[in-house]
Amino acid sequence: MACSGPSKSSDDLSRLKQEVTIIDTLLRDPAFTELMAGSLDSAYYNGLGRPQPVFLNNSDAATVHLMRLKDEKIATSIAPFYALECGVEMLSKKSGESFLTWLQKIIKGGADSNAVLLLNRFANATWKAGQPFRDMERLKRYNFRVPGLLSKEETDKDAVQIVNTAKKLFSVMSPVRKGT
């Protein structure tokens, strides 16, 4: 496999499996999610050199924030676009090839396996980021997992999303394509 790297000893593989299992469990743990979110919020403000506001107060647990269904659907369905934008920009900078060149590679199936894996992982991560907005219980679903533990069916969904997003983005970039 192109992305497997050097061969590992059975102890290394066992340790890796344990590490992935721990991360996979933590991904679906609401208490850990809240703890991590608070820590990351604090780190954000510390990094800016600003005082930290209270992350959660007592009334936050009972306060309901309503959102239009339209806004929720857009917010939870746009993940592949964010994944593609972020991943292709990184691939473009690393390779020196244009964004459009990478979109064509993705559409035509010409991206190498490492690029495909990276884009699929971005798709999975951005999808995960939207799930708590729908319901925190979604973190406990069978497919809210470390990507390496997902079924082929689930990882294929990420790949389809990336290709379809690349096609849509390429089609709306015709003014740029005509100028090159």
C-alpha positions as CSV (number, residue, x, y, z in Angstrom):
1,M,0.0,0.0,0.0
2,A,1.4,3.4,-1.0
3,C,0.5,5.1,2.3
4,S,1.6,2.3,4.6
5,G,5.2,3.5,5.2
6,P,7.9,1.3,6.6
7,S,7.0,-2.1,7.9
8,K,6.2,-2.2,11.6
9,S,7.0,-4.8,14.3
10,S,4.1,-6.6,15.9
11,D,4.6,-4.5,19.1
12,D,4.5,-1.3,17.1
13,L,1.3,-2.4,15.3
14,S,-0.2,-3.5,18.7
15,R,0.6,-0.1,20.2
16,L,-0.8,1.7,17.1
17,K,-4.0,-0.2,17.4
18,Q,-4.3,0.7,21.1
19,E,-3.7,4.4,20.3
20,V,-6.3,4.4,17.5
21,T,-8.8,2.6,19.8
22,I,-8.3,5.2,22.5
23,I,-8.8,8.1,20.1
24,D,-11.8,6.4,18.5
25,T,-13.4,6.0,21.9
26,L,-12.7,9.6,22.8
27,L,-14.2,10.9,19.6
28,R,-17.6,9.5,20.7
29,D,-17.4,10.5,24.4
30,P,-19.5,13.6,25.1
31,A,-17.8,14.4,28.4
32,F,-14.4,14.3,26.7
33,T,-15.7,16.4,23.8
34,E,-16.9,19.1,26.2
35,L,-13.5,19.0,28.0
36,M,-11.6,19.2,24.8
37,A,-13.7,22.0,23.4
38,G,-13.2,24.0,26.6
39,S,-9.4,23.4,26.4
40,L,-9.2,24.4,22.8
41,D,-11.4,27.5,23.4
42,S,-9.0,28.5,26.2
43,A,-5.9,27.9,24.1
44,Y,-7.4,30.0,21.3
45,Y,-7.8,33.0,23.6
46,N,-4.4,32.4,25.2
47,G,-2.8,32.3,21.7
48,L,-4.3,35.7,21.0
49,G,-3.1,37.1,24.3
50,R,-6.7,37.9,25.2
51,P,-8.6,37.2,28.4
52,Q,-10.7,34.1,28.2
53,P,-14.4,34.4,28.5
54,V,-16.2,31.7,30.4
55,F,-16.6,28.8,28.0
56,L,-19.8,27.4,29.4
57,N,-22.0,28.9,32.2
58,N,-24.8,27.2,34.1
59,S,-27.5,28.5,31.8
60,D,-25.8,27.2,28.6
61,A,-27.0,23.6,29.3
62,A,-30.6,24.7,29.3
63,T,-30.5,27.4,26.6
64,V,-31.9,26.2,23.2
65,H,-30.6,28.0,20.1
66,L,-33.0,27.6,17.2
67,M,-31.7,27.6,13.7
68,R,-33.6,27.6,10.4
69,L,-33.6,24.2,8.8
70,K,-32.2,25.7,5.6
71,D,-29.2,27.0,7.5
72,E,-28.7,23.7,9.3
73,K,-28.8,21.8,6.0
74,I,-26.3,24.1,4.4
75,A,-24.0,24.1,7.4
76,T,-24.0,20.3,7.6
77,S,-23.7,19.6,3.9
78,I,-20.9,22.0,2.9
79,A,-18.2,20.0,4.6
80,P,-16.8,18.5,1.4
81,F,-16.3,21.9,-0.1
82,Y,-14.3,23.0,3.0
83,A,-12.3,19.7,2.8
84,L,-11.6,20.2,-0.9
85,E,-10.6,23.8,-0.5
86,C,-8.2,23.1,2.3
87,G,-6.7,19.9,0.9
88,V,-6.3,21.1,-2.7
89,E,-4.7,24.3,-1.5
90,M,-2.2,22.3,0.5
91,L,-1.5,19.9,-2.4
92,S,-1.2,22.9,-4.8
93,K,1.4,24.6,-2.6
94,K,3.3,21.4,-2.1
95,S,3.4,20.4,-5.8
96,G,3.5,23.8,-7.4
97,E,0.5,22.8,-9.6
98,S,-2.5,25.0,-9.8
99,F,-5.8,24.5,-8.0
100,L,-7.5,23.8,-11.3
101,T,-4.9,21.2,-12.2
102,W,-5.6,19.4,-9.0
103,L,-9.4,19.6,-9.5
104,Q,-8.9,18.0,-12.9
105,K,-6.7,15.2,-11.4
106,I,-9.4,14.5,-8.8
107,I,-12.2,14.5,-11.4
108,K,-10.3,12.3,-13.8
109,G,-9.1,9.9,-11.1
110,G,-5.5,11.0,-11.7
111,A,-4.6,12.1,-8.1
112,D,-2.1,9.7,-6.4
113,S,-3.2,7.6,-3.5
114,N,-1.6,9.9,-0.9
115,A,-3.5,12.9,-2.2
116,V,-6.8,10.9,-2.3
117,L,-6.2,9.7,1.2
118,L,-5.5,13.2,2.4
119,L,-8.6,14.6,0.7
120,N,-10.8,11.8,2.1
121,R,-9.5,12.4,5.6
122,F,-10.3,16.1,5.3
123,A,-13.8,15.2,4.1
124,N,-14.2,12.9,7.1
125,A,-12.9,15.6,9.5
126,T,-15.1,18.4,8.2
127,W,-18.1,16.1,8.2
128,K,-17.4,15.3,11.9
129,A,-17.1,18.9,12.7
130,G,-20.7,19.5,11.6
131,Q,-22.3,16.6,13.4
132,P,-22.6,18.2,16.9
133,F,-24.6,21.0,15.4
134,R,-27.3,18.5,14.5
135,D,-27.2,16.6,17.8
136,M,-24.4,15.7,20.2
137,E,-25.8,12.1,20.2
138,R,-24.5,11.8,16.6
139,L,-21.0,11.5,18.1
140,K,-22.1,8.0,19.3
141,R,-23.1,6.8,15.8
142,Y,-21.3,3.8,14.2
143,N,-19.7,6.0,11.6
144,F,-18.3,8.7,13.9
145,R,-14.9,6.9,14.1
146,V,-11.2,7.3,13.4
147,P,-11.1,7.1,9.6
148,G,-8.8,4.1,9.6
149,L,-11.6,2.1,11.4
150,L,-14.4,3.0,9.0
151,S,-15.8,0.4,6.5
152,K,-14.9,0.7,2.8
153,E,-18.5,1.8,2.3
154,E,-18.1,4.8,4.6
155,T,-14.7,5.8,3.2
156,D,-16.1,5.5,-0.3
157,K,-18.7,8.1,0.6
158,D,-15.9,10.6,1.4
159,A,-14.3,9.9,-1.9
160,V,-17.6,10.4,-3.8
161,Q,-18.2,13.7,-2.0
162,I,-14.7,14.9,-2.9
163,V,-15.1,14.0,-6.6
164,N,-18.6,15.5,-6.8
165,T,-17.4,18.7,-5.1
166,A,-14.4,19.0,-7.4
167,K,-16.7,18.7,-10.4
168,K,-19.0,21.4,-9.1
169,L,-16.2,23.7,-8.2
170,F,-14.4,23.1,-11.5
171,S,-17.6,23.9,-13.4
172,V,-18.1,27.3,-11.7
173,M,-14.5,28.3,-12.2
174,S,-14.9,28.7,-16.0
175,P,-13.9,32.4,-15.9
176,V,-10.5,31.4,-14.5
177,R,-10.2,28.4,-16.9
178,K,-10.7,30.7,-19.9
179,G,-8.0,33.0,-18.8
180,T,-5.4,30.3,-18.6
